[in-house]
Amino acid sequence: MKRIISFILCIALVFASLAFTACTNRAEILKVYNVGEYMDEDVIAGFSDWYKEQTGKTVTVEYKTYSTNEDMYTEIYKKHADYDIVCGSDYIISRMIKNNLLSPIDRELIYGEDGEDGVISPRILQFVNDYENYNTDPDYTADERYSIPYMWGTFGIMYRSDMVDLDWQNLTWDALFKNGDYVNKRYMKNSVRDAYASASIVANMQALSDASNGFTDYNDAYYELLSNAINDTSMQNMNKVKSVLKEQKKYLFAYESDDGKDDMITDSPSAYMGLFWSCDAGYAMDDSTDLYYGVPKEGANVWVDGFVIPKYAGNRACAQYFLKYLCTYDVAYLNRDYAGCSSPVKAVSDDTESVMRTAWDCVKNGTEYDTESENAEDIEYYIEYFTDTNDDFGDMYIDMLFPCDEVLSRCAVMKDSSAKACVDMAKMWISVKAGA
């Protein structure tokens, strides 16, 4: 009986959906497809009114979420799903461009008189050029742009400072990959792309060391080697990576997808360190200031998530306005605060960093701030947050969210791989985790 009722309900929902679609002008619907918990609800709710003010037109936002980049890609590539705005990571955007799945964005509309390089931080634009230019032409200039950067950060090692003897400014991948202290107290990210990139750095460590004079001179030759190492999916390199990952598995507590950061904030964590994205580290530090994060000296990945317009979108005109909306100051500020990541919008990034540095200076050095300033409330929030933390916690936290040029000079962008390489990587990863 329950199955019959369920079947009838499903049929009713299908017909209701069809009726709604038939009665609604597609130009009055904006379909957004995003990662879960990655956008402030007020931002989503506020777009309709903002769009009305901008254009005089009416629109309703249909907002859906997905779990992985690959899930999203399948929807667009195989199913030709009708989404107007889609969020994706750098390497997936590279793949979508390569397979002619995207429409160009209207930079004049989105960025206005300030232009792209007036709104987006120049360093982040370099990374966008890198992942959009999947052919790696060093003289590439973006005649057409297919994405706007939304959030960005690095991957590195997060650890419990009260349980391990590590220094966030002098981390090495040995802490996570080699035999030694804290065996079976380490997490590894359950992600083939991130595992491959970090293990490939370890597998090519000697060449990277030689190119950088023992990791003291992060020059152009080093950066080229680092980028090649992260993205080298040749069978020769893949076999080296597999060996590194198999050796590492002996020393791990577990592979984690999203639960590791929650475990590490508890009083008795199962593991004391692991490979994490900077945004996840920032999320976890909201609950535990015993957590620290750093980018290993041998090199790491810098990631950029962006929004794109699929070529199958049914409302591209409105989609361009949504991209413009995301780049406005108040919206970018809300989303940065909600996601706990670093915003590529220069004004938001500069103001947020200034707020945090002012608050940390008050806590660390006893300086005062203007209580009547526009950012006084935010400064007070971070003063409260930084109070009673270790002497270097604020320096670490700010460096995590706003990496200096020295840190970014040892971080390279992850790019798309060929279809065969993706299959080979997946098989290798399954073999490693199975202990084969």
ABEGO torsion letter per residue (X at the ends): XAAAAAAAAAAAAAAAAAAAAAABBAAABBBBBBBBGABBAAAAAAAAAAAAAAAGBBBBBBBBBBABAAAAAAAAAAAGBBBABBBBBAAAAAAAAAAGABBBBBAAAAAEAAEAAAABBAAAAAAAAAAABAAGBAABBBABBABBBABBEBBBBBBBAAABBBBAAABBAAAAABBEBGBGABBBBBBAAAAAAAAAAAAAAAAAAAAAGGGABBBAAAAAAAAAAAABABAAAAAAAAAAAAAAAAABABBBAAAAAAAAABABBABABEBBBAAAAAAAAAABAABBBBBBAAEBBBBBBBBBBBAABABAAAAAAAAAAAABAAAAAAAAAAAGBBBABAAAAAAAAAAAAAAAAAAAAGBBBBAABAAAAAAAAAAAAABGBBAAAAAAAAAAABBBAAAAAABBBBBBBBAAAAAAAAAAAAAAAAGX
